[in-house]
Amino acid sequence: MKLTVDISMYPLHDNYKDPIRWLIKRLDSYPGVERVTNSLSTQVSGEFDEVMRMLSIEMKAAYEQFGKAIFVCKFLEGEFDLTRRT
């Protein structure tokens, strides 16, 4: 089963850009997961179990590395064309 997730990270400190860039770079290390980032959020798409495992690992790592942050995620069952422009 495929899963597409729209993720926004809001680090709760002044230097908020570095943690976001750090997370995006780490998301790129998963070869089975496609990633697209725009100015508002990051979308990832791949096999359900792999995407959920990635989110669990990387959200925990972000908390351990940078402390408090808010993650807002929207989940869509299925594969979504992340390159599609409307």
RONU-830182 format. One line per field, with one value per atom (N, C-alpha, C): residue number from 1; residue in one letter; x, y, z. Coordinates in steps of 0.001 Angstrom, whole numbers, plus 500000, padded with zeros to 6 digits. Atoms other than C-alpha are relative to their C-alpha. Example, Ala and Ser with C-alpha at 12.3 -4.5 7.8 and 13.67 -1.06 7.14 Angstrom:
2
pos = c(1;1;1;2;2;2)
code = c(A;A;A;S;S;S)
east = c(500890;512300;500900;499180;513670;499230)
north = c(498810;495500;501200;498810;498940;501090)
up = c(500000;507800;500000;499940;507140;500730)
END
This chain:
86
pos = c(1;1;1;2;2;2;3;3;3;4;4;4;5;5;5;6;6;6;7;7;7;8;8;8;9;9;9;10;10;10;11;11;11;12;12;12;13;13;13;14;14;14;15;15;15;16;16;16;17;17;17;18;18;18;19;19;19;20;20;20;21;21;21;22;22;22;23;23;23;24;24;24;25;25;25;26;26;26;27;27;27;28;28;28;29;29;29;30;30;30;31;31;31;32;32;32;33;33;33;34;34;34;35;35;35;36;36;36;37;37;37;38;38;38;39;39;39;40;40;40;41;41;41;42;42;42;43;43;43;44;44;44;45;45;45;46;46;46;47;47;47;48;48;48;49;49;49;50;50;50;51;51;51;52;52;52;53;53;53;54;54;54;55;55;55;56;56;56;57;57;57;58;58;58;59;59;59;60;60;60;61;61;61;62;62;62;63;63;63;64;64;64;65;65;65;66;66;66;67;67;67;68;68;68;69;69;69;70;70;70;71;71;71;72;72;72;73;73;73;74;74;74;75;75;75;76;76;76;77;77;77;78;78;78;79;79;79;80;80;80;81;81;81;82;82;82;83;83;83;84;84;84;85;85;85;86;86;86)
code = c(M;M;M;K;K;K;L;L;L;T;T;T;V;V;V;D;D;D;I;I;I;S;S;S;M;M;M;Y;Y;Y;P;P;P;L;L;L;H;H;H;D;D;D;N;N;N;Y;Y;Y;K;K;K;D;D;D;P;P;P;I;I;I;R;R;R;W;W;W;L;L;L;I;I;I;K;K;K;R;R;R;L;L;L;D;D;D;S;S;S;Y;Y;Y;P;P;P;G;G;G;V;V;V;E;E;E;R;R;R;V;V;V;T;T;T;N;N;N;S;S;S;L;L;L;S;S;S;T;T;T;Q;Q;Q;V;V;V;S;S;S;G;G;G;E;E;E;F;F;F;D;D;D;E;E;E;V;V;V;M;M;M;R;R;R;M;M;M;L;L;L;S;S;S;I;I;I;E;E;E;M;M;M;K;K;K;A;A;A;A;A;A;Y;Y;Y;E;E;E;Q;Q;Q;F;F;F;G;G;G;K;K;K;A;A;A;I;I;I;F;F;F;V;V;V;C;C;C;K;K;K;F;F;F;L;L;L;E;E;E;G;G;G;E;E;E;F;F;F;D;D;D;L;L;L;T;T;T;R;R;R;R;R;R;T;T;T)
east = c(500851;500000;500899;499254;501289;499418;500404;501149;500695;499446;501651;499744;500106;502320;500507;499607;502468;500456;499395;504782;500434;499463;505420;500624;499297;507954;500145;499894;507862;500863;499125;510925;499667;500392;510189;501221;498916;513294;500359;499721;514744;500643;499305;517023;499206;500909;514204;500370;499710;515611;500962;499016;518571;499370;500628;516451;499144;500827;514092;500886;499064;516986;500624;499427;518526;499037;500997;515285;499832;500179;514828;501172;498826;518387;499926;500111;517770;498909;501062;514526;500506;499427;516566;500818;499174;518550;499199;500855;515589;499720;500115;515891;498609;501325;512391;498911;500973;510711;500295;499871;510117;499697;500193;510391;499962;500073;509344;499773;500145;509718;499645;500307;508128;500127;499797;508038;499123;500907;505230;500156;499939;505841;500832;499322;507487;499019;500840;505640;500905;499285;506879;498998;500878;505472;500810;499336;506331;499132;500728;505340;499612;500566;503165;500953;499158;505407;501325;498722;508589;499845;500234;507138;499737;500305;505750;501239;498760;509054;500930;499168;510928;499534;500532;508628;500302;499731;509022;501468;498567;512818;500404;499521;513263;499354;500616;510765;500675;499311;512392;501402;498652;515858;499975;500117;514710;499764;500231;513385;501285;498762;516638;501062;498978;518777;499685;500350;516830;499002;500973;514306;498597;501418;510740;499772;500437;509088;498586;501338;505608;500090;500119;505014;498524;501355;501857;500083;499957;501234;498591;501259;498451;500307;499775;498148;498957;500876;496710;500346;499772;496319;500180;499746;497786;501182;498878;500440;499471;500387;500176;501178;498936;502165;500526;499435;504424;500547;499491;505606;498866;501164;502087;499842;500230;501485;498565;501373;497995;499944)
north = c(498826;500000;501239;498745;503455;501043;498936;506499;501287;498677;510206;500839;499195;512579;501410;498598;516371;500372;499753;517433;501460;498684;520825;499890;500009;521242;501443;498679;524251;499906;500022;524278;501172;498970;526242;500712;499131;528411;500931;498935;531417;499501;500510;529511;498834;501046;527589;499423;500489;527227;498817;501083;524980;498639;501302;522195;499517;500386;522240;499475;500459;521968;498658;501252;519218;498838;501057;517208;499661;500245;517618;499193;500749;516411;498541;501373;513346;499217;500683;512547;499517;500402;512354;498716;501204;509417;498709;501186;507036;499793;500157;505704;499582;500448;504191;501034;498952;507476;501204;498812;510302;501232;498783;513845;501218;498691;517273;501028;498940;520460;501293;498660;523836;500959;499009;527010;499786;500212;525738;498659;501330;522024;499074;501063;518817;498862;501162;515961;498805;501248;512382;498946;501051;509342;498723;501292;505655;498914;501102;502328;500394;499588;502799;499736;500356;500923;500750;499299;502576;501483;498586;506106;500175;499882;505542;499741;500281;504039;501212;498816;507016;501147;498913;509512;499769;500325;507738;500252;499848;507651;501469;498634;511206;501021;499090;512937;499838;500242;511303;500602;499443;512271;501529;498538;515879;500491;499617;516068;499858;500219;514611;501034;499063;516968;501458;498581;520235;500357;499704;519908;500191;499860;521099;500494;499616;521332;499478;500454;521020;499397;500629;518599;499955;500097;518950;499107;500966;515981;499713;500417;515192;498743;501309;511615;499725;500388;510457;498584;501377;506763;500017;500086;506026;500849;499261;507444;501257;498716;511090;500502;499470;512604;501293;498851;514983;501052;499037;516655;500762;499386;517662;501451;498586;521399;500324;499617;522906;501426)
up = c(500000;500000;500000;500094;499092;500959;499096;501369;499578;500239;500729;501243;498788;503628;499711;500057;503747;501410;498687;506599;500114;499653;508184;501383;498713;510997;500470;499394;513326;501264;498820;515628;500916;499041;518793;500579;499573;518913;498849;500963;517086;498709;501178;514716;499409;500456;513047;498638;501355;509500;499994;499983;510373;500309;499754;511946;498826;501141;508956;498871;501043;506488;500375;499494;508631;499754;500183;508535;498519;501438;504769;499444;500457;504155;500434;499496;506313;499268;500745;504487;498650;501287;501292;500086;499858;502697;499873;500145;502196;498515;501447;498629;499520;500408;498563;500192;499720;499491;499110;500841;497023;500840;499219;498437;499098;500645;497182;501103;499005;499234;499293;500484;498637;501178;498945;500710;501229;498872;502962;500696;499403;503507;499137;500727;502388;499812;500267;500734;499747;500224;500843;499561;500503;499078;499855;500103;499207;500600;499372;500685;501423;498719;503775;501161;498853;506226;499987;500091;504955;500357;499689;505133;501495;498574;508636;500863;499276;509821;499922;500191;508348;500892;499178;510086;501477;498603;513420;500352;499752;513180;499955;500221;511891;500931;499026;514158;501359;498735;517181;499966;500134;515908;500065;499963;515403;501422;498598;518962;500821;499255;520315;499629;500483;518209;500343;499905;518521;501094;498955;521325;499433;500333;521062;498577;501342;517674;499815;500366;516273;498609;501309;513390;499638;500526;511326;498772;501096;509031;499500;500635;506573;499212;500599;505354;498922;501096;502043;499596;500437;501308;498496;501425;497932;499594;500552;495724;499320;500580;494703;499179;500858;491855;500609;499297;493778;499041;500986;490571;499329;500636;489539;500444;499730;489331;499602;500339;489430;499538)
END
